[in-house]
Amino acid sequence: MGLLNRLFSISNTRQQSPTSSSCSPPQQDQNISTANGSDAIAFDSQLQAILANYPKELAARYHEKSPEFLQALVLAHQGEDRQALDMLAKLAIDEQDDLFDYELGLLMARHGHEQKACNTMRSCLSQNPDHLLAAETLVILLVGLKKNDQALELILQMLLEERNDTFCHAQLASLYHIQQDDDLALKHCLEAIKAGHDDPNITLLAATLLEQNNQLEQAEALYAQILDGSGAKIGLYLAEFLMRQKRELNKVLDTFNTASLQEPDNPRWQLRVAQTQIARGSKRKGLALLRAVLNDQRLSETLRQEGQNLLKQHS
């Protein structure tokens, strides 16, 4: 997922961490837990599910927060934003730490108050410069506000301060790609991967840029690392690369046929089947399928243009 696409999903799903919290549920007082034990269990289950997606060290700190703060957190994840904001507003000053700022900033962002959200995320980072979720969210917000230079300045400063090299290189790769500086984007992609970053989006970006630079062996190695859950002998991104290179087309065709069966509502794979058939020399069969899939309204414009260009070549 790209930076902009994550803007409003991050508050619901959070950026996945390589490790998740194994802490036990926090003790709740009578202000939150009702007399019904099942309600307390449900609350604790929701809290655990939320914190499981936070970095381990942050999750441990959330367990030390007050019951009122934790209730506001759960309410926000239930979509009860007004109630969550009301509860946060009533918290004592000594509770308004970096965790408070982060959650408040997410609520502001979700309601379209991007500049206020930026200020709140900056406040979070001033209290805890190593709060990577806040840094990532601030980058997303700044990009959305067309303040890319500020986003770059933030991450470059974090890199200079050695906050987290892996995180910083991945963020810089995305930012430079947005600015269409693909040489620097590739440089930071490879630095992030070398440092152990395992986000498939960064791996895909690096592979794509390497392929564009005709560094095909390195590109293929990275495409092969991207797992897609299809269960095919070769991954879908690797299959698309091999299709473009006109290699191993029988295996590629099997992969796309499997994907078409697994995702019958996704015309991308029917397009790939058609392209592979044409590349294999089954022109009549491939062109018939290509014409059919181009009439599918679910096909994205980018893929439609790709298919139309191929059709023109064989007209």
N, C-alpha and C positions, 0 to 999 in steps of 0.2 A: 504494500500500500504506500502511495506517495505522501509527501508532506501535507499537501492541501486536502487530500482525501481523508486524512486522519483527524482533521480539525474537530469535527463534531462527534466522531465515534470514540475518541479517546476518553471522554468522560463516562462513557458507558462500559467500554470493554477494557480500557487501560492498555498501555504499551506492555506487551508480554515481557516478563523478565526471565533470564536464563534459570533463575531459581525462584521458587515460590515459598511463601511463608509456611512454616510448620508449627507456628505458635498455637497454643490452645486458645479457645474463645475467651474473651474478656469477661470478667465478672460484672453483672449488671445490677444496678440498684433498683429500688421500688419505683423510681420515676420512669423507668423504661420497661422493666419486666412487669407484666400484669400478674394478677393472681393466677391466671391460667398458665400452667407450666408449658403447655404446648406453644404458646405465644413467645415465651422466652427462648424456647428451642428454635423456633422459626427465625427469630431475630438473630440469634447467634449463628444459625446456618447461613443467613443472608450476609452477615458480616464476614464470616469466614470465606464465602464465595467471592466477595469483593476484594478482600485483602490477599487472597491467593494469587491475584494478578499484579500485585505490587512487588517491587524488589524486597527481598527478605529483610534487609535492615530497616526499611521504611515501615513494613508491616509490623515489625516488633514495636516500633514507636507508637503506631496507631493503637496497639493494645494497651498502651499506658495512658491514653487520652481519657477524658471524662466521659461518663455515660451520655451526657447531653451532646457532646461532639459526635460520638459514634452514632447516636440516633439521627443526627442531621446528615451524616454520611449515608446511612442506609436510606433515609427519605430521598436524598438526591438521586440515588441509584434506582429508586422506585418511580422517579419522575415527579415527585412531590417537591418541586423546586422552591415554591413559595414558603412552605413549611420549613424546609431545610434552611433557607435564608433567614427566616425569623429566628430559628434556634441558634444559628451562628451569630446573629446580631446580639443575642443575649449573653454570650459567653464572656467570661471575665477577661481582662487585658492579658493576664498571664497565660491564657490559653491561645492567644492569637500569635502562634508561632508559624514556622514555615509550612507545617501541615495544614493549618488553618488557611493561610494565604493560598496554598495550592488548590484546595477544594473550593474556596470562594472564587478563585480565578476561573476555574472550570465552569462554575455556575454562571458567571458573568459572560464568558465566551459563548456558552450555549444559548444565552438570551440576546446575543448580538451586540454586547457591550465590549467590543474587541479592545479598544484603547484602555478602558478601565481594567480589563483582564490582563493586558500587557503590564500595566503598572503594578497590579497585584502579583503577577508572576515575578516581576523584578524584585518586589519586596520579599517574596519567598526566597529568591536566590541570594539576596543580601543577607538573609538569616542563615541560609544553608547553600553555599556555592556548589555543593556536590549533589544537589537535588536534580537529577538528570531528567526526570519526568517534567519538572517545571521548565527546565531549559528547552526540552523538545517542544513543549506546548508553546512557549514563548516564540520559538522559531516559527512554528506553524502560524501563529497569530501575526507575527511581523510579515511573513510572506503574504498572508491574506490581505494585509494592509499595504502591500507593495513597498514595504520597507526592508527590502532584501539586504541592503548595505548594513542596516542595524543588526540583522540576523547574522550576517557574516562576521561582523565585529564581535558579537557576543561569543560565537563559537571559536573564533580565532584567539580571543582572549582566554577562553577556557583551555584551549590547546596549549597556549603559552604557559598557563599556570599548571599544566599537566593534571587537569581535573580527571579526565578519562579519555585517553588517546583513541580507543576504539570507537567510543560514542562520537567524539569530535570529528574523526575522519569520515564516519558514515554521514553525519549531518552536513559536513562540507561537500561531500560528493553529491548529495541531493541538491544543495543550494547552488553549486556551480553548474549542475545539469539544468536547473531551472533558468539560470542565466545564460545557458547555451555555451558555456565554456567547458567543452567536453574533454579537453586535454587535462584540465585540473580536476574535473569530475572523475575521470578514469584514475588519475594519480591517487586521489583520496579513497576511491573504491578499493583499489589494490592495497593501500595502506590499512584500511579497515579490515579487509579480509585477512591480511597478514597478521594483524593483531588479534584475530580470533572472532571477528564479528560474523555472526551466522544468519543475519537477516537475508532471506532469499531475494528481497527486492534489491539489495545492494549487489548481491551476486549476479542477478539478472542484468542490472544496469552495467556492471563491469563486463559481463559476457557480450552484451549488445555493443558496447563501445569498442571492445577488442575486435569483434567481427567487422564493425565499420572500418576499423584500421587495418583490416586484412591480417590480423594476428589470429589466424584461424585455429591453430593448435591450442593456444591458451584459451580462446573463446570456448572451444568444444569441451575442454576440461572443466570449465566453470558451469556450462550448461548441464553437464553430466551430474553436477553436485546438487542441482535443484530438484527436490522431491516434490511431486504433485499429488501423491495419493491415488494415482490412477491404477496402480498395480501392474502397469505395462512393463515389458522388458526394458524399454528405454523411456525416459521421461518425455513429457510432451514438449518442453522447451528444447530439449536435445533433438527430438524428432523434427521439430520445425527447422532447426539449424541444419540437420542432415538433408531435409527436403530441399532447402535452398542451395545446398552444396551438391544435390543430386547423387547422394550416397546412400547405400543400404535401404533402397526404396521399398523393398518388400517388407522389411521390419517396420519401416516408417508407416507404410500403408496399414499394417496390422495394428499399430499403435493408434492411428487416427480412427480406424474402424471401431476399435474398442471404446475410444473416447466418445464417438458418435452414439454408441449404444448406451453408455453410462450417462451421457448428457444429451438426450434427444431434443431438448429444447434450445440447445446451443448450436446455431448454424456455423460457428467457427470451424467445427470439426468436419462437417460436410464439405466446407470450402477446402479444407486441407486434404480431404480424400480426393476431391476433384483435381486439385493441383498436383497431387502425387500421381494420380492416374495419368495425367498428361505428361508428367516428367518420365514416367515409366514407358511411354509410347502408346498407351491406350487412349489415343486422342479422342475418338468418337465417344467413348463411354465417359471420359473425363469432362469433355465439353458439354455433354448433355446434363451432367450433374452440376456443372458450373453455372449453366444458364438457369437451372432450377433454383439453386441456392441464392443467386443474385436477386431473385424475386421474393426472397424471404425478408419480411420487414424487420425481423429481429436482428439482422446482420448489421454490425456497426458500420459507420460511414468509412472508417479507415479500411476495414476489411472489404467493404463493397468496392472501394476504389482499387484495391489490390486485385480483386477478381475481375473487375472491368478492364484493367490494364492487360491482364492475361488473356481475356477474351479477344481484345483488339489484336493482340499479337498472333492469334490463331484464326482470325476472320478471313 
